[in-house]
Amino acid sequence: MTPRVPRIVLAGVLAAPLAAQSFVDLTEARTPANPYSSLFEVEAGAIGTQAVDEDATVGLVNDLSWDGHVYYRDDAFSSRRGTLEAYAGRDGLYAGFYDGKMVGDETVTRFEFRARPWQFYRDGAYRGSNFVPNGLFEGSDYEGYLGFGKEAQQGLYVEFGPFYQRKSFRRSSLAVGSLASFAIPEDYAAYGGRLYVEQNTAQMDRRRGIAQSGYVLTLIGEREWNDSAGLIGNPVSGETELPSAVWRARARIEWYIPSSDTMTWEVYGRGGWSDQKDRVVNDDSARPLGDQWADLQARLRISIGNSWTVTPYVQGQYSKLQGADSASDARKFFFGGGVETYFHLSEAFSVHGFYSYLDNESRPSIRVDEDAHGEHMFYVGLVMRFGAQRR
């Protein structure tokens, strides 16, 4: 006879998707929903991409690479019993510590180190459905941040703090032919201040350990000064100097709308608005290009039994960037969709997979050593959790 799995294990199993962090989750959300007070998680798998029309000269290829992350969390770290989080993945590196006792008066002090060693930048414009690059380059950035936050009222958290950042750049192996004349930025240091305002009304389903209703809305504004020098661009599209001071604004939302006991609508969105002259940040290929951008997913999370979740979704993106000439499109909309699934073998092991399609030729690279991307993306991997303790 097949042994019956205890109810407490099944409840912990379905909490797994919430623990799967990303670099963006950790650096943008301040009070995220997380069912674990202690966790060490390892995810490893294979990610692939397929281009509608292959063009290796600009990175549009059919390729397969590794993917995954390592994540650690402890809500009672050291004698101060603060929270320690650490993350390492293809999208970046993160280490953070925060507690509410260092300053007092219920003020949260937060120390963070952030790094993105494998960045790809694409400068160009859209002509119809095609992205036409003016220049392709690579780089890395490292940042230290010190924040001070406080709950202004129930569910409303406000945080402000200074940051210091180092950026470095190098020429891409794809920069051949006419792209070789593109002047890449010189390395520079930047510093400034960042403000977070976050409203969190998310309610957890304690039986399953996942967010069931409510939302987490984060607004971020920052002002940066830097010592950048030199030019960026090429003679055809225009060379410009990077500005010594820029402003940026970003927003992020997780919204959960219960439909039934086994189905929940999810809305995941991010967007940003920055100075048009801020070409380094506007050329970041990890998100839609441009000085104004948005990325939105409408998802339906379906729980099948106690061990399987399937989440189909539709996706839309908006990108506004300066056209190189009158034939270029300044504003572009992209549409697509996909499906994500978790199959929980036990509380310690889960299989995670997804497939997505988006009619945008500028999607994130699946590799860290070269810029490789395409309209189709797919992934399958194994998630392993050790020392997990529920709240």
N, C-alpha and C positions, 0 to 999 in steps of 0.2 A: 504493500500500500504506500502511495506517495505521502511523505510527511507533510503536515500542514505548516506553512510558514507563519511565525507569530505576527500578530497585527502590528506590533510596534516596529518590526522590521519593514513591513510594507509601507508604513507611513513614512519612514525615513528614506526608503527607496525613491518615492515620488518627489522628494525634495531635491533630487540631484540636479535638475537643470538650473535651479537658482544658484547653486554653488559654482557653476562654471563661469568664472569671471573672464573678463578681457581687459586689455590695457585701457580702453575707453571707459569701461564701467568703473574702474578703480580711480581714474584721474578726473572724471567728470561728476559722477554721483557722490554725494557726501553722506547721505543717510539711506543707503540702499536696503531693500528687503533681503535678508540673508538668514536662513534657518539654522545655521551652524554657529556655535560659539568657538569651536575648535575643529580644525580640519587641515589635512595635508592631502592635496589632490594632484594626480598626474594624469594627463591625457596625451595620447600619442596615436597618430594615424597618418593617412595619406590624403593629400588634397590634389585635385586636378583641375585643369582649365581647358576649354576648347573654344577656339575662335571661329566665328562664322566665316570670315575670310582671313586665312592665315597671312601674316606679313611679319616675318621675323625681324625685319629692319626696324620696326617700331615696337617689338615685343608682343605682337598678337600671334600667339602660338598655341599648339596643342601640347600640353606638358603635364607631368606628374611630379609631385614633390612631397616632402614630409610636412607635418603640421602637428601642433599640440601645444601644451603649456604645463607649467608646474605652478601650483598655488598653495600658499600656506596662510592660515589665520589662527590667531590665539587672542581671545578676548580678555585673558587674565595673564598678560605677559609681565614678568619681573615682579619685584616687590611693590611696584606702583599699580599693578593690575590694570595696565593700559591695554590697548589693542594693537597688535602687530600684524601687518599683512605684507606678503611678499609674492611677487609674480614674475615669471619669465616665460615669454612666448615669442612667436614669430613677429607679433605686432609691437613688442616692446618689453622693457624691464621696469619693474616698480618695486619700491620698498617704502613702507609708511608706518609710522607709529603715532598714536594719538591717545590722549587721556584728558579728563576733565578736572584734574586735581592740581596741575602744575601752576596755573595762574589763580585758580579759585573762582568763586562767584559763578559757578556752573559754566565757565568758559572752557571750550575744548581747544587744546593746543595740538597742532598737527605738524609733524615733520615728514616731508616726502622727498624721495629721490626718484626721478623719472629718466628714462633713457630710451631712445629709438635709434639703435645703431644702423638699421637697414632701411633707409628712406629712399624713395624714388620720386622724382619730380618731373612733371610733364608740362612744358610751356607750349601753348598752341591755341588752336581754335577749331570749332566744328564747322564743317561744310556738309550740309545734309546730314547723313547718318555717319559720316566719317570724321574721326578726330585727326587733324593735320598738325603734327608737332612742328614748332619752331626750334625747340631745343629740348634735350633730354639729359638730365644729370642726376646724380645720387648724392647722398649725404647722411649725416647723423646729428642728433642733438641730445644734450645732457642737461638736466635741470634739477636745481634744488629749490624747495618751496617750504615756507613756514607760514602756517595759517592759524588764525584765531577765530573761533566760531561760537555761536550761542543760539539757543532756541528763542526767537523773538516772541513767539506764542506757540500754542500747541500745534505741532506738525510743520511749523515754519522755521527753517534753520537758515542763518545768515553767517557767512564766513568771509574774511578778508585777510590777505597776506602778501608779502613780497616774494618775488622769485628771481633767480639768477640762472641764465642759460648760456651754453656754448653750442654754436652751430658750426659744422664743418661740411665741405662740399668737395666732390670729385667728379670728373668727367665720366659719363656712362659709356660702356662698351658699345652701345647702340649709336653713339654720336659720331656718325661717319658721313661722308659726303657733305651736303649743305648744312647738316646739323652740327658739323665740326666747328663751324664759325660762330656758334652760339657762345657768348661770354658767360661763364658760370660765376656765381657770386664768390667773393673772397670769404674766408672764415671770419666769424665775428662773435662778439659777446653781446648779450642782451640782458636787461634787468627791467623790472617794473612791478606793478601791483595787480592783483586779481581778486575779483569779488564774485562770490557764489550766493545765490538766493535759491533755496530749495523748499518746495512744498511737498510733503509726504503724507498721503492719506491711505496708503496701501494697507489692505487687511489680509492677513494670512489665513489660509485654510489649515488649521492646526491638525486636522486628521491626515492630510497629505503633505503638509509642510511646504506649500507653494502659495504664491500670491493669488488671491481669488477676486479681489475687487479693489477699487480705488486707483490712485495714480501717484507717480513720483515725477514731479516737474522741476527741472534744474535750469536756471538762467545764469550765465557766466559772462562777465565783462572784464576786460583787461586793457591796460595801457602799458606800452613797451617803449623803452629807449634802447638804442644800440649803437655800436661803434662800427657799423658796416661801412665799407669803402669799395670803390671800383664800380664797374658796370655789370648789368645783367641784360641779356638779349642778343640779337644779331642785327646786322645792318638792314636787313629786309623788313623785319617786323618792328624794329626800333630798339635801341639800347637806352636803358634808363638807369639812374642811380637808385639804390634802395634808400628808402626814407629812414632818417635817424630816429623817428618816433612814429608809432602807429597805434591804432585802437582796434579792438576786435570784440565781437559779441557772439555767443553761442547759446544754443538751447538743446535740451534733451528731455524726452518724455517716455515713461513706461505707463501705460494705462490698461487696467484690467477690468473687463465688463463680464460678469457671470451670465451665462446663458442657461445652463442647467447644472446638475450635479457633476456631469462628466465633460462639459464643454465650457470654455471661457474664451471670450474675444480678447485679443491683445493688440494694442497699438504701440509700436516702437518707432520713435522718430528722433532725428537729430537735424540741426541746421546751424548755419553761421552767416555772419556778415562782417566783412573786414575792409580795411582801406584798400582802394584799387591799386595803390602803389606797393602794397605788401606782396610782391610777386612770389617770394619764397613760400609763404604760407598758402597763397592762392593756387600754387602749382603742386600742392601736396596730393599725390595720387591715392593716398589711403582713404580719401573721401571724394565726393563730387568736386570737380575743379571750379575755380572762380572765386570772386570776391563775395558773391551771394550763392548759397547752396542749401539744399534740403534733401533729406533721405527719409522716406516714410514707408513702414510696413504695416499692413492690416492682416492680423493672424487669427486663426481659430485653433486653439489648443484642445485636442480631443484625448481624453484618458480612456484607454481601452483596457479594462480590467485594472489590476493593481500594479502592473509592471511595464506598461507600454503607453507612450504618448506620441501622437502624430499631430503635427502642426503645419497645415498648408497655409500659404500666405500670398498676397499680392503686394507688389512693391512699386513705388514711384520715386523718381529723383528729379530735382531741378538744379540747373547749373547756369550761372551767368558769368561770362568771362569776356574780356575785351577781344573783339574780332581783329584779325590781322589786316583785313581789307573789307571792302563793301560786300564781298561775296560770302563772308563768314557770318555764322549765326551767333549773336551775342547771348541769346537765351535759348536753352534747350530743355526739353522734358523727355524723360526716359521712363519706360514701363517694363514690368516683368513680374516674375513670381517664382515660387519654389515650394519646397516642403522640408521640414526638419523633424527628426524623430529621435527618441531615446527609448532603448529597450533595456530595462533594469534586470540584470541577471541576479543581483543581490544588492544589499546595501553598500557593498564595497566595489562592485563592478557593474558598469553599464556600457552598452554600445551606443555610440552617438553618430549620426549621419545627417547629411543634408544635400540637397540639389537646388541650384538657383540659376535663373536666367534673367538677364537685364540687357536691353538693347543699347547699352552704352559701351563704346570701345575702350573707354578709360575706366577700368575696374582695378581694384587693388592687386598687386603682384602676389603670386602664390609662392615665390621663392625669396630668399634673403641675399643670394649671390648675384642675381640678375633680374631685370624687369620682365616678368612673364605673366601675361594676363589674357583674358578672353571673355566673351559674353556669357558663356556657360561655365559654372563652377560646381564641383561636387567634392564630397568629403565623407570618409568613414574612419572611425577611430574607437579606441577603448578608453574609458574613463575609470580610474582606480582611486579609491578614497581610503585613507588610513587615519585612525584616531579620531573619527568623526564623533562630535558630541552635539546633540541638539540643544537649542535654547530651552 
